[in-house]
Amino acid sequence: MKQFFGEQLVKGVLAVMGLTAVVGGGVPPKSPPQLSAFKSNGCSVFPQGSADACCYIHDMAYWQGGTQAERRQADLALHQCVVNVTGYNYIASGLIYSAVSIFGLPGIPTRVQWGYGWGDTRQVSYNPLTTAERSIVDARKQELCKTYSFGPDPERVVVDAERWIRSADAKAMCATLDPRFAAPRLNDGVRK
C-alpha cells in the first residue's frame, strides 16, 4: 500500500511539473538588477559626531555589497577611520567595529546589512558584483559625486545639508567618476 501511494505521489508530482512547464511556458527572462538610491543612516545607534563621515563611507560599501573580503575591508577601513577622526579612541572604534561585524551580516534583517541597496536580491550572501552591477553602482555613485561640494575646510567635502566626508574619501570614490575630484584643488594645501 505504501509503495502504491508513493508511486502515485511521484507520478502526480511529475504530472504537475510537466503541466506547469507546458502551461507556464519557458523561464521568464531575468530582469536587470535594481539598485536603490544611496541612503546612509550615519553611525546607526552610535553618537554621530566626527565619526559620521566614516560611517557614511562605510554605508556606501554596504549599500553596494560584494564579496566577504570586500566587506571585511570596509569594516576595517571604518575601524581605522574612526580611530583617526576621534583622536585614537579605540574604545569607540572597537564598539562600532564589533557592531557592524555582527549586525551587518548578509541575511540579518537590519536596515543596513551587506548589499542593502539591491533589496532582497543580494542580501542573503556574499557575491562579487557582476560587470552590469558594477556599472549600475558607478552610475549611482556618479550621481552622488555631482551633488557633493567643497566647503571652506579643504579636508571636508559636503555631501548633504547635514553631512560631510573627508576630502581623501571623496577623491577616492569620485576621482574616476567626476572630473572635479581628479584635478588638484588650489586651496587644498597639498602639492600634487
C-alpha positions in Angstrom: 0.0 0.0 0.0 2.8 2.4 0.9 4.6 1.6 -2.4 1.4 2.3 -4.3 0.8 5.7 -2.7 4.5 6.5 -3.1 4.4 5.7 -6.8 1.1 7.7 -7.2 2.7 10.7 -5.4 5.7 10.6 -7.7 3.5 10.4 -10.8 1.3 13.2 -9.6 4.3 15.5 -8.9 5.8 14.7 -12.3 2.4 15.4 -14.0 2.1 18.7 -12.2 5.7 19.6 -13.1 5.0 18.7 -16.8 1.8 20.6 -16.8 3.5 23.6 -15.3 6.2 23.5 -17.9 3.6 23.3 -20.7 1.2 25.9 -19.4 3.7 28.1 -17.7 5.9 28.3 -20.8 9.6 28.8 -20.5 11.6 30.5 -17.8 10.8 34.2 -17.7 13.7 36.5 -18.8 15.7 37.7 -15.8 15.0 41.3 -15.1 18.1 43.6 -14.8 19.3 44.2 -11.2 17.8 47.2 -9.5 19.8 49.3 -7.1 18.1 51.8 -4.9 19.4 55.4 -4.4 22.1 55.5 -1.8 21.0 56.4 1.7 23.2 56.5 4.8 21.9 56.2 8.3 25.1 57.5 9.7 26.5 55.5 12.6 23.1 54.0 13.5 22.8 53.9 17.2 26.2 55.5 18.0 26.6 59.2 18.5 27.3 60.8 15.1 30.0 63.4 15.8 33.1 63.3 13.7 32.8 59.5 13.1 29.7 60.2 10.9 31.9 60.8 7.9 33.4 57.3 8.4 30.0 55.7 8.7 28.8 57.4 5.5 31.7 55.8 3.5 31.1 52.5 5.3 27.4 52.6 4.4 28.4 53.2 0.8 30.3 49.9 0.8 27.4 48.1 2.5 24.9 49.6 0.1 26.7 48.2 -2.9 27.7 44.8 -1.4 30.1 42.3 -2.9 32.4 39.7 -1.6 33.2 38.7 2.0 36.7 40.1 1.6 35.3 43.5 0.4 33.0 43.6 3.5 36.0 42.8 5.8 38.0 45.6 4.1 35.1 48.0 4.6 34.7 47.1 8.2 38.5 47.5 8.9 38.5 50.8 7.0 35.6 52.0 9.2 37.6 51.0 12.3 40.7 52.9 11.2 38.8 55.9 10.1 37.0 56.2 13.5 40.4 55.8 15.2 41.8 58.7 13.1 38.9 61.1 13.4 38.2 60.6 17.1 41.8 61.2 18.2 42.7 57.5 18.6 39.6 56.5 20.6 40.0 52.7 20.3 37.0 52.0 22.6 34.6 53.8 20.2 36.1 52.3 17.1 36.1 48.9 18.7 32.4 49.1 19.6 31.5 50.3 16.2 33.6 47.6 14.5 32.1 44.9 16.7 28.5 46.1 16.0 29.0 46.1 12.2 30.8 42.8 12.3 27.7 41.2 14.0 24.7 43.1 12.7 25.9 43.7 9.1 26.0 40.1 8.1 24.0 39.3 4.9 20.7 37.8 5.7 20.4 39.5 9.1 17.2 41.6 9.0 18.7 45.0 9.7 18.3 48.3 7.9 21.8 48.4 6.7 23.1 44.9 6.0 25.6 44.0 3.4 24.2 44.7 -0.1 21.2 46.6 1.2 21.0 48.7 -1.9 19.9 45.7 -4.0 16.8 45.0 -2.0 16.3 41.3 -1.4 18.3 40.1 -4.4 21.8 40.2 -2.9 21.2 40.4 0.8 21.4 36.7 1.6 25.1 36.0 0.7 28.4 37.4 -0.4 28.6 37.6 -4.2 31.1 39.5 -6.4 29.3 42.3 -8.3 28.8 41.4 -11.9 30.0 43.8 -14.6 26.5 45.1 -15.1 26.0 45.6 -11.4 29.4 47.4 -11.1 28.2 49.7 -13.9 25.0 50.4 -12.0 26.9 51.2 -8.8 29.3 53.5 -10.7 26.3 55.4 -12.3 24.7 55.8 -8.9 28.0 57.0 -7.3 28.5 59.4 -10.2 25.0 60.9 -9.4 26.1 61.4 -5.8 29.5 62.8 -6.7 27.8 65.5 -8.8 25.9 66.7 -5.7 29.0 66.9 -3.5 30.5 70.3 -2.9 33.7 71.7 -1.5 33.3 73.7 1.7 35.6 76.2 3.3 37.6 73.4 5.0 39.8 71.8 2.4 39.8 68.5 4.3 36.0 68.1 4.1 33.6 67.7 1.2 29.9 68.5 1.9 27.6 65.6 0.9 24.3 67.0 2.0 22.8 69.6 4.3 23.9 67.7 7.4 26.9 65.7 6.5 30.5 65.9 5.2 33.1 63.3 4.3 36.8 63.5 4.3 38.3 65.0 1.2 40.5 62.0 0.6 37.5 59.7 0.8 35.6 61.8 -1.8 38.6 61.8 -4.1 39.0 58.1 -3.8 35.3 57.5 -4.6 34.8 60.2 -7.2 38.1 60.8 -9.0 37.2 58.4 -11.9 33.6 59.5 -11.9 33.7 63.3 -11.6 36.5 65.4 -13.0 36.2 67.9 -10.2 37.8 65.4 -7.8 40.6 64.2 -10.1 42.2 67.6 -10.6 44.1 69.1 -7.7 42.4 72.0 -5.9 44.2 75.2 -5.5 43.2 75.7 -1.9 43.6 72.1 -0.6 47.1 72.9 0.9 48.7 69.9 -0.7 51.0 70.0 -3.7 50.3 67.3 -6.2 
